Amino acid sequence: MAFVSQDDKAKLAPAIKAVLKKHGVKGSIGVRHHSTLVVTLQSGSIDFGSDYIQVNHFHIETSERYSPEAKAFLTELVAAMYSEDWFDRSDSQTDYFHCSYYLSVNVGKWNKPYICTAPVAC
């Protein structure tokens, strides 16, 4: 059963914050339902093409939605969200799902949109 604690979040936070700082993006880190590590991007200089997106982290590289800069940032962010102890022993053919925890990356919130601070209009 997937589980992520506040201690796990605290251990992963420095790496996640380093990626956010490197790319000039402000965001928050949270835990949802004790099973999902959530990063919500609030503002920054990267244009994601919309002010609210729930990112599918499995298809960042193949998505045509993101610019090369956004793809590089999201790929690096997702890598920082995985811990050394993260595992996935799921087998979809037998309907067995077992991983250490789930990931969720959001660009903005439904009620508080992402603010693009790039000098060129987003």
N, CA, C and O of each residue as an XYZ file, in Angstrom:
488
protein
N       0.844     -1.178      0.000
C       0.000      0.000      0.000
C       0.890      1.241      0.000
O       1.863      1.320      0.751
N       0.557      2.180     -0.824
C       1.340      3.411     -0.943
C       1.226      4.238      0.332
O       0.142      4.409      0.890
N       2.371      4.744      0.776
C       2.385      5.570      1.975
C       3.564      6.531      1.921
O       4.697      6.121      1.665
N       3.298      7.798      2.159
C       4.358      8.806      2.275
C       4.042      9.644      3.518
O       2.924     10.128      3.692
N       5.046      9.800      4.368
C       4.854     10.517      5.626
C       5.405     11.938      5.523
O       6.047     12.310      4.541
N       5.136     12.705      6.554
C       5.691     14.058      6.622
C       7.216     14.008      6.745
O       7.915     14.897      6.260
N       7.721     12.963      7.396
C       9.182     12.782      7.486
C       9.784     12.524      6.104
O      10.847     13.051      5.774
N       9.091     11.703      5.295
C       9.560     11.443      3.931
C       9.582     12.740      3.124
O      10.525     13.013      2.382
N       8.524     13.529      3.285
C       8.446     14.814      2.582
C       9.592     15.721      3.003
O      10.196     16.394      2.168
N       9.888     15.738      4.294
C      10.974     16.585      4.793
C      12.328     16.143      4.234
O      13.191     16.983      3.979
N      12.522     14.850      4.042
C      13.775     14.343      3.485
C      13.916     14.696      2.006
O      15.023     14.962      1.537
N      12.801     14.701      1.265
C      12.827     14.986     -0.169
C      12.795     16.484     -0.470
O      13.188     16.898     -1.561
N      12.341     17.288      0.461
C      12.154     18.722      0.237
C      13.415     19.458     -0.222
O      13.319     20.271     -1.141
N      14.590     19.220      0.366
C      15.774     19.970     -0.092
C      16.090     19.762     -1.576
O      16.437     20.719     -2.269
N      15.975     18.538     -2.067
C      16.248     18.274     -3.490
C      15.193     18.921     -4.373
O      15.514     19.471     -5.426
N      13.944     18.858     -3.952
C      12.858     19.459     -4.736
C      13.012     20.980     -4.761
O      12.876     21.605     -5.812
N      13.293     21.568     -3.602
C      13.468     23.021     -3.526
C      14.666     23.484     -4.344
O      14.645     24.577     -4.910
N      15.712     22.660     -4.410
C      16.885     23.016     -5.217
C      16.526     23.086     -6.697
O      16.997     23.977     -7.404
N      15.699     22.160     -7.173
C      15.263     22.176     -8.577
C      14.395     23.408     -8.832
O      14.559     24.078     -9.852
N      13.481     23.710     -7.923
C      12.625     24.887     -8.082
C      13.468     26.159     -8.136
O      13.247     27.022     -8.985
N      14.433     26.267     -7.225
C      15.279     27.464     -7.179
C      16.133     27.593     -8.435
O      16.286     28.685     -8.983
N      16.689     26.469     -8.887
C      17.542     26.469    -10.080
C      16.812     27.029    -11.291
O      17.415     27.722    -12.110
N      15.522     26.739    -11.414
C      14.739     27.161    -12.578
C      13.899     28.407    -12.303
O      13.145     28.845    -13.172
N      14.018     28.976    -11.121
C      13.289     30.205    -10.801
C      11.794     30.021    -10.695
O      11.023     30.876    -11.132
N      11.380     28.909    -10.118
C       9.956     28.610     -9.975
C       9.620     28.521     -8.493
O      10.376     27.944     -7.712
N       8.489     29.091     -8.113
C       8.019     28.986     -6.730
C       6.948     27.902     -6.678
O       6.095     27.799     -7.560
N       7.015     27.101     -5.626
C       6.050     26.021     -5.494
C       5.938     25.558     -4.059
O       6.721     25.956     -3.196
N       4.960     24.719     -3.820
C       4.754     24.153     -2.491
C       4.813     22.635     -2.575
O       4.524     22.042     -3.614
N       5.193     22.022     -1.461
C       5.314     20.572     -1.376
C       4.328     20.104     -0.317
O       4.253     20.680      0.769
N       3.576     19.064     -0.633
C       2.607     18.559      0.326
C       2.414     17.063      0.200
O       2.963     16.410     -0.687
N       1.612     16.541      1.121
C       1.242     15.127      1.116
C      -0.271     15.058      1.083
O      -0.942     15.699      1.892
N      -0.819     14.280      0.149
C      -2.267     14.114      0.030
C      -2.654     12.691      0.428
O      -2.136     11.721     -0.124
N      -3.560     12.578      1.382
C      -4.135     11.295      1.817
C      -3.075     10.281      2.246
O      -3.309      9.078      2.131
N      -1.950     10.716      2.723
C      -0.853      9.856      3.186
C      -0.314      8.917      2.115
O       0.422      7.981      2.428
N      -0.675      9.156      0.844
C      -0.225      8.246     -0.214
C       0.431      8.959     -1.387
O       1.084      8.311     -2.205
N       0.277     10.277     -1.494
C       0.742     11.002     -2.667
C       1.603     12.203     -2.276
O       1.195     13.040     -1.471
N       2.794     12.271     -2.855
C       3.655     13.439     -2.702
C       3.252     14.441     -3.778
O       3.284     14.124     -4.967
N       2.874     15.647     -3.367
C       2.324     16.646     -4.286
C       3.233     17.872     -4.345
O       3.628     18.411     -3.311
N       3.561     18.306     -5.560
C       4.255     19.580     -5.760
C       3.335     20.449     -6.612
O       2.938     20.064     -7.712
N       3.004     21.624     -6.087
C       2.155     22.575     -6.808
C       2.994     23.786     -7.167
O       3.532     24.460     -6.288
N       3.106     24.061     -8.454
C       3.889     25.189     -8.949
C       3.005     26.427     -8.934
O       1.909     26.424     -9.495
N       3.494     27.497     -8.282
C       2.685     28.690     -8.102
C       3.032     29.802     -9.086
O       2.138     30.452     -9.628
N       4.315     30.022     -9.319
C       4.733     31.072    -10.247
C       6.161     30.804    -10.689
O       6.913     30.080    -10.035
N       6.515     31.412    -11.825
C       7.868     31.245    -12.320
C       8.015     31.729    -13.738
O       7.053     32.173    -14.366
N       9.236     31.638    -14.238
C       9.543     32.152    -15.568
C       9.344     31.130    -16.677
O       9.584     31.441    -17.844
N       8.914     29.924    -16.345
C       8.687     28.895    -17.356
C       7.234     28.962    -17.824
O       6.308     29.003    -17.014
N       7.054     28.973    -19.127
C       5.717     29.007    -19.718
C       5.244     27.572    -19.943
O       5.843     26.827    -20.719
N       4.162     27.193    -19.258
C       3.595     25.850    -19.413
C       2.431     25.830    -20.393
O       1.852     24.773    -20.644
N       2.082     26.983    -20.947
C       1.020     27.048    -21.934
C      -0.367     27.174    -21.340
O      -1.338     27.324    -22.081
N      -0.486     27.117    -20.032
C      -1.768     27.245    -19.356
C      -1.509     27.658    -17.914
O      -0.394     27.512    -17.412
N      -2.541     28.176    -17.247
C      -2.350     28.580    -15.858
C      -2.786     27.499    -14.872
O      -2.628     27.670    -13.664
N      -3.339     26.376    -15.377
C      -3.677     25.246    -14.504
C      -3.568     23.948    -15.294
O      -4.287     23.741    -16.272
N      -2.667     23.081    -14.861
C      -2.469     21.780    -15.504
C      -2.181     20.751    -14.424
O      -1.418     21.015    -13.495
N      -2.787     19.585    -14.544
C      -2.392     18.439    -13.732
C      -1.457     17.624    -14.613
O      -1.901     16.981    -15.564
N      -0.178     17.649    -14.303
C       0.855     17.060    -15.155
C       0.804     15.536    -15.066
O       0.765     14.971    -13.973
N       0.806     14.878    -16.220
C       0.949     13.430    -16.274
C       2.444     13.148    -16.353
O       3.051     13.256    -17.418
N       3.032     12.785    -15.217
C       4.489     12.657    -15.163
C       5.020     11.446    -15.916
O       6.233     11.303    -16.073
N       4.141     10.576    -16.383
C       4.571      9.433    -17.188
C       4.785      9.812    -18.655
O       5.458      9.086    -19.386
N       4.222     10.933    -19.088
C       4.269     11.311    -20.499
C       4.821     12.711    -20.729
O       4.417     13.383    -21.678
N       5.722     13.155    -19.890
C       6.291     14.494    -20.053
C       7.080     14.588    -21.355
O       6.891     15.525    -22.130
N       7.951     13.632    -21.594
C       8.825     13.668    -22.774
C       8.060     13.536    -24.087
O       8.463     14.119    -25.094
N       6.974     12.789    -24.091
C       6.236     12.565    -25.337
C       5.128     13.591    -25.568
O       4.539     13.639    -26.648
N       4.848     14.398    -24.568
C       3.776     15.373    -24.699
C       4.190     16.531    -25.605
O       5.315     17.024    -25.520
N       3.291     16.951    -26.455
C       3.537     18.105    -27.325
C       3.093     19.399    -26.656
O       3.257     20.479    -27.223
N       2.536     19.297    -25.466
C       2.008     20.450    -24.745
C       3.115     21.359    -24.221
O       2.942     22.577    -24.166
N       4.253     20.778    -23.836
C       5.289     21.533    -23.145
C       6.422     21.946    -24.068
O       6.761     21.246    -25.022
N       7.000     23.100    -23.759
C       8.196     23.570    -24.463
C       9.389     22.730    -24.000
O       9.303     22.056    -22.974
N      10.498     22.762    -24.741
C      11.695     22.022    -24.297
C      12.156     22.435    -22.891
O      12.596     21.593    -22.108
N      12.054     23.722    -22.578
C      12.437     24.204    -21.253
C      11.526     23.617    -20.170
O      12.002     23.193    -19.117
N      10.220     23.594    -20.432
C       9.271     23.033    -19.472
C       9.485     21.533    -19.302
O       9.403     21.020    -18.186
N       9.759     20.821    -20.403
C      10.020     19.380    -20.319
C      11.249     19.090    -19.473
O      11.232     18.187    -18.637
N      12.318     19.853    -19.686
C      13.551     19.652    -18.915
C      13.298     19.897    -17.430
O      13.756     19.133    -16.581
N      12.568     20.963    -17.123
C      12.263     21.276    -15.729
C      11.409     20.186    -15.095
O      11.735     19.706    -14.010
N      10.330     19.790    -15.745
C       9.430     18.788    -15.175
C      10.125     17.441    -14.993
O       9.894     16.748    -14.002
N      10.970     17.073    -15.945
C      11.707     15.811    -15.833
C      12.641     15.840    -14.628
O      12.735     14.863    -13.884
N      13.325     16.957    -14.440
C      14.231     17.098    -13.303
C      13.459     17.127    -11.981
O      13.911     16.562    -10.985
N      12.299     17.783    -11.973
C      11.474     17.858    -10.774
C      10.974     16.475    -10.362
O      11.053     16.106     -9.190
N      10.464     15.719    -11.318
C       9.955     14.373    -11.015
C      11.080     13.482    -10.502
O      10.867     12.696     -9.579
N      12.257     13.589    -11.077
C      13.402     12.801    -10.604
C      13.729     13.142     -9.144
O      14.082     12.252     -8.370
N      13.616     14.406     -8.768
C      13.887     14.820     -7.393
C      12.800     14.338     -6.435
O      13.053     14.194     -5.239
N      11.605     14.089     -6.941
C      10.504     13.638     -6.097
C      10.616     12.157     -5.729
O      10.013     11.716     -4.751
N      11.374     11.401     -6.494
C      11.581      9.988     -6.164
C      12.712      9.868     -5.148
O      13.776     10.462     -5.325
N      12.484      9.103     -4.090
C      13.533      8.882     -3.094
C      14.363      7.668     -3.477
O      14.030      6.938     -4.410
N      15.446      7.463     -2.742
C      16.283      6.281     -2.965
C      15.503      5.002     -2.669
O      15.746      3.960     -3.278
N      14.566      5.094     -1.732
C      13.813      3.922     -1.293
C      12.537      3.692     -2.102
O      11.791      2.755     -1.817
N      12.279      4.523     -3.097
C      11.043      4.380     -3.875
C      11.078      3.080     -4.670
O      12.110      2.707     -5.227
N       9.940      2.399     -4.716
C       9.841      1.157     -5.476
C       8.477      1.057     -6.131
O       7.527      1.717     -5.713
N       8.387      0.237     -7.148
C       7.121     -0.040     -7.827
C       7.104     -1.516     -8.200
O       7.795     -1.948     -9.122
N       6.312     -2.267     -7.475
C       6.187     -3.698     -7.730
C       4.804     -4.018     -8.292
O       4.266     -5.101     -8.060
N       4.246     -3.086     -9.016
C       2.908     -3.259     -9.577
C       2.927     -4.219    -10.756
O       3.925     -4.341    -11.466
N       1.810     -4.892    -10.945
C       1.610     -5.777    -12.087
C       0.183     -5.571    -12.572
O      -0.752     -6.150    -12.019
N       0.012     -4.756    -13.594
C      -1.325     -4.408    -14.052
C      -2.062     -5.596    -14.668
O      -3.292     -5.593    -14.717
N      -1.340     -6.604    -15.133
C      -2.006     -7.770    -15.725
C      -2.754     -8.591    -14.680
O      -3.743     -9.253    -14.994
N      -2.280     -8.546    -13.443
C      -2.966     -9.277    -12.383
C      -3.704     -8.324    -11.447
O      -4.151     -8.730    -10.374
N      -3.832     -7.076    -11.844
C      -4.532     -6.068    -11.069
C      -3.924     -5.914     -9.676
O      -4.638     -5.818     -8.677
N      -2.590     -5.895     -9.630
C      -1.860     -5.760     -8.378
C      -1.052     -4.473     -8.446
O      -0.178     -4.327     -9.302
N      -1.340     -3.545     -7.551
C      -0.649     -2.273     -7.538
C       0.020     -2.078     -6.188
O      -0.638     -2.046     -5.148
N       1.340     -1.950     -6.224
C       2.095     -1.792     -4.992
C       3.327     -0.939     -5.277
O       4.278     -1.393     -5.913
N       3.295      0.290     -4.802
C       4.457      1.171     -4.915
C       4.607      1.902     -3.588
O       3.689      1.919     -2.768
N       5.773      2.503     -3.387
C       6.002      3.149     -2.096
C       5.105      4.381     -1.910
O       4.567      4.587     -0.822
N       4.940      5.199     -2.952
C       4.005      6.319     -2.910
C       3.778      6.828     -4.326
O       4.534      6.512     -5.245
N       2.725      7.620     -4.486
C       2.380      8.193     -5.780
C       2.915      9.625     -5.877
O       3.235     10.248     -4.865
N       3.006     10.132     -7.100
C       3.453     11.503     -7.342
C       2.350     12.301     -8.012
O       1.563     11.767     -8.794
N       2.305     13.585     -7.693
C       1.372     14.489     -8.356
C       2.063     15.838     -8.533
O       2.567     16.419     -7.572
N       2.081     16.331     -9.777
C       2.646     17.651    -10.071
C       1.532     18.489    -10.680
O       0.918     18.100    -11.674
N       1.281     19.635    -10.079
C       0.250     20.546    -10.567
C       0.869     21.892    -10.911
O       1.685     22.425    -10.160
N       0.477     22.424    -12.038
C       0.854     23.790    -12.421
C      -0.342     24.645    -12.046
O      -1.361     24.635    -12.736
N      -0.219     25.385    -10.950
C      -1.330     26.167    -10.437
C      -2.361     25.279     -9.756
O      -2.205     24.060     -9.673
N      -3.419     25.922     -9.270
C      -4.549     25.223     -8.669
C      -5.805     25.658     -9.401
O      -5.796     26.663    -10.111
N      -6.868     24.920     -9.234
C      -8.104     25.258     -9.921
C      -8.611     26.637     -9.501
O      -9.256     27.333    -10.285
N      -8.312     27.031     -8.241
C      -8.795     28.322     -7.752
C      -7.687     29.366     -7.601
O      -7.952     30.496     -7.191
N      -6.435     28.987     -7.933
C      -5.310     29.929     -7.857
C      -4.356     29.595     -8.987
O      -3.497     28.728     -8.826
N      -4.485     30.260    -10.127
C      -3.714     29.901    -11.318
C      -2.216     30.183    -11.184
O      -1.780     31.008    -10.381
N      -1.455     29.467    -12.001
C      -0.008     29.663    -12.119
C       0.246     31.033    -12.730
O      -0.426     31.424    -13.685
N       1.208     31.759    -12.186
C       1.544     33.090    -12.685
C       2.880     33.007    -13.404
O       3.905     32.710    -12.790
N       2.868     33.267    -14.695
C       4.081     33.240    -15.502
C       4.755     34.601    -15.410
O       4.157     35.623    -15.748
N       6.012     34.608    -14.947
C       6.735     35.868    -14.745
C       7.803     36.095    -15.824
O       8.693     36.928    -15.649
N       7.718     35.374    -16.914
C       8.699     35.523    -17.994
C       8.584     36.927    -18.592
O       7.491     37.487    -18.665
N       9.716     37.489    -19.017
C       9.666     38.836    -19.610
C       8.840     38.887    -20.887
O       8.226     39.911    -21.188
N       8.820     37.786    -21.644
C       7.976     37.705    -22.833
C       6.614     37.212    -22.376
O       6.532     36.334    -21.516
N       5.565     37.751    -22.925
C       4.214     37.369    -22.511
C       4.020     35.865    -22.663
O       4.376     35.275    -23.683
N       3.448     35.262    -21.626
C       3.205     33.812    -21.613
C       1.936     33.455    -22.335
O       1.583     32.279    -22.418
